[in-house]
């Protein structure tokens, strides 16, 4: 199941992002049929990838029902409020969707780079919580491989721009000289590092950092900028001309209390009193900034919703080459999975033939097989007999007809194999 910037409102995405780590564990607890779950939660999407132990025809509906129940348990959002805010993919469509997401093809800004790391971290989180499964492991690992191939063989990565870069490009119209800006960065995570690098590319030099979680000193030392303490936060915020927030805090970390009525010299070359003009860029999800600050005189707020509306999608459309790479990677994923699903039947067949061969060889030995000529001939014959059925089994599996091979084995030889236990269960995203 996927709720993203194309299907859901910014407000709904924000609500979904508040407790993403709880959804997968709740899924496995609430629905016994769920074998594994990985949740990808970013500023513009919330997706649950679920492996369901149900027939393919029912897996999609069962998976969605389980996800909706887990979301209600975790985020308190009733299923009816999500009506129309999500799309469902199942079966073969899942891999192509995830590979496209990981490659940045489904982002607000096509080709943006952060999503690849977010997809990898989603798998890491699922491993930490014990909610992943072998098939989901394979799915997400292949997604990373597809993303790297898209980056290496297409122009998408070179043409794509991150949300951070797009936000600063939108800020260009308000900023004449980046080197004159007094910048306060709020947050020390992955987005903060990208933001800092992008600010420096544009010429910003007077940059301070504040961390709601107390990591400012370490971040500042690593990147050679000024750390801001809790006690000085409001004073520095008031004196800054550009404030950029990018924390994982679930509640706003910047509001009227920090921007209104504070005084001070900011100890970093900032003049006394509040700035007559301030630009606040909120890259947080959930939002880091109280939207009410936009009503303050001299304060302009640029948040993710605004950035999304201004994204120049026409010139950033994914290239045909990137889409082709994703489709081919998804096709390969399913062919390999199908071949793996027929493996138990192939093993059972070969074991049956080889056991018959060994019995005949033993009988020949008891009758005096001089020089092992009978044994040699029997082993060659067994190889010939198993080759064509094995090849045909993999061909049928690639066509989605592996069950026909299993049925033929049972009909002709009375051989049964627990194919369903080893086959990939239907997934839904």
Helices and strands as residue ranges (DSSP letters): E 2-4, H 10-16, G 17-19, H 20-30, E 34-42, E 45-52, H 56-75, G 79-82, H 92-102, H 114-129, H 134-153, H 156-159, H 163-171, G 178-180, E 182-186, H 190-201, E 206-210, H 216-223, E 226-228, H 233-239, E 242-245, H 256-259, E 278-282, G 291-295, E 299-303, H 304-310, G 313-316, H 320-366, G 370-372, H 373-398, H 402-413, H 419-422, E 426-428
